[in-house]
Amino acid sequence: MSELDEHEHPPEAWQRLGRIVRQRRIELGFGSQASLAAEGGPSLSVVNKIETGRGRDYTDRVIIPLEDRLGWRRGNFRAVLEGGEPESLTTADGPAAAESGEGGYPPEVAGDPFLRFIWDAPAALADDEDRWAAITGVLLRRMRSGPRAWDETSENRRNAGGL
């Protein structure tokens, strides 16, 4: 059995990625893998696997939060696997750099990791109209504060009485 993953990355590529991720995590002040996971990165076990070079073909659901927390531009995870160097969103270090509105996000999306995740959906799954519909739905849901203004129980009784 070959040691290459399905995208033909040798173990050395994963080990290099792990060293770079660990170095960046420490530069940003995340003292432990758990602190990176707690601040919105991938789970502790995934961070550990990546940093120890035992990673294998993660989905965007893992990669995007990691890139966000490390302040990397989209695609840097895979670029490092291919032998490239990571590129920060700005010259300023830290997780806040990912929330500066850069990276090609609309201002409504830039500061929210969940909305960025929706925005980054592959084109095969969602076009721009679908993305905006999902983002609008999330924002409207967040704005709803508590119960609805009308009494649904009395409304249901009125409708049932008219049958």
Order of alpha helices (4+ residues) and beta strands (2+ residues): alpha-alpha-alpha-alpha-alpha-alpha-alpha-alpha-alpha
